[in-house]
């Protein structure tokens, strides 16, 4: 058995991302799920460009602010204390719009923890 108590503020942000990303699952030693805490200032996107996953399912819990997500079907919004769920093969680009009045904080869980991301070009 194993247990961990983690203070997210003690986790160094992942370098070279367009927003603050703290890889909590890596620190916890999780092998089957990716867990990240994102903090996106107005105008920032949550770290990947428009993309989709082959197998990974994703769940975004909005801690504060409003999560905006571009999809081929239009823009969707999840507000504070709401969940946004993305199934495999579903293109998405998550962001905090430039006209937002606060920093967006989102806890994201992806499973399985695989690197199966692909760029998505809506014009292709």
C-alpha positions in Angstrom: 0.0 0.0 0.0 1.1 3.6 -0.6 -0.3 6.9 0.4 0.8 10.5 -0.4 -0.1 13.9 0.8 1.0 16.5 -1.8 1.0 20.3 -1.6 0.5 21.3 -5.2 2.4 24.6 -4.6 5.5 22.5 -3.7 5.6 20.9 -7.2 7.8 22.8 -9.7 6.0 23.8 -12.9 6.7 21.9 -16.1 9.1 24.0 -18.2 8.3 25.3 -21.7 4.5 25.4 -21.3 2.1 28.2 -22.3 0.6 28.1 -18.8 1.7 26.9 -15.3 1.5 23.1 -15.3 2.2 21.0 -12.2 2.5 17.3 -12.9 1.0 15.9 -9.7 0.6 12.4 -11.0 4.3 12.1 -11.8 5.3 13.2 -8.3 2.8 10.7 -6.7 4.3 7.9 -8.8 1.0 7.2 -10.6 1.4 4.8 -13.6 -2.1 4.5 -14.9 -3.4 8.1 -14.8 -1.9 11.5 -15.6 -2.8 14.2 -13.1 -2.0 17.9 -13.7 -2.9 21.2 -12.1 -3.1 24.0 -14.6 -3.0 27.8 -13.9 -3.7 29.8 -17.0 -3.7 33.6 -17.1 -6.1 35.4 -19.4 -5.0 34.7 -23.0 -3.2 31.4 -22.1 -4.1 28.0 -23.4 -3.8 24.8 -21.4 -0.7 23.4 -22.6 -1.3 21.6 -25.8 -2.4 23.1 -29.1 -5.5 21.8 -30.8 -5.2 18.0 -30.4 -6.8 14.7 -29.8 -5.8 11.4 -28.1 -6.2 7.8 -29.5 -6.9 6.1 -26.2 -6.7 8.6 -23.4 -9.9 9.9 -21.7 -9.6 13.3 -20.0 -11.5 14.9 -17.2 -11.1 18.6 -16.3 -12.4 19.9 -13.0 -12.6 23.7 -12.9 -11.3 24.9 -9.5 -11.7 28.6 -10.4 -12.5 30.6 -13.4 -14.2 29.3 -16.6 -12.6 26.7 -18.9 -13.2 27.4 -22.6 -12.7 24.5 -25.0 -12.6 24.8 -28.8 -14.0 21.8 -30.6 -15.0 21.0 -34.1 -18.7 21.5 -33.0 -18.0 24.9 -31.5 -16.8 26.4 -28.2 -17.9 24.8 -24.9 -17.5 26.4 -21.5 -17.2 24.7 -18.1 -17.6 27.0 -15.1 -16.1 26.8 -11.6 -17.0 23.5 -9.8 -18.0 21.9 -13.2 -16.4 19.0 -15.0 -15.5 18.9 -18.7 -15.0 15.4 -20.1 -13.2 14.5 -23.4 -13.5 11.1 -24.9 -10.7 9.6 -27.1 -10.6 10.8 -30.7 -12.3 14.1 -29.7 -10.3 17.2 -30.9 -10.0 20.0 -28.3 -8.1 23.1 -27.4 -8.6 24.3 -23.8 -7.9 27.9 -22.9 -8.6 31.0 -20.7 -9.9 33.7 -23.1 -7.9 37.0 -23.3 -10.9 38.9 -21.9 -11.2 36.7 -18.8 -11.0 38.6 -15.5 -9.1 35.9 -13.5 -6.6 33.2 -13.7 -8.1 29.8 -14.6 -7.2 26.8 -12.3 -8.1 23.4 -13.6 -7.3 19.9 -12.2 -6.9 17.5 -15.2 -6.9 13.7 -15.1 -6.1 11.6 -18.1 -6.2 7.8 -18.3 -4.5 5.7 -19.3 -1.3 7.6 -18.9 -0.1 7.2 -22.4 1.6 9.6 -24.9 -1.0 9.2 -27.7 -1.5 12.9 -28.5 -1.9 14.1 -32.1 -2.2 17.6 -33.5 -5.6 18.5 -35.0 -5.9 20.9 -37.9 -9.5 22.1 -38.2 -8.8 23.3 -41.7 -7.5 20.0 -43.0 
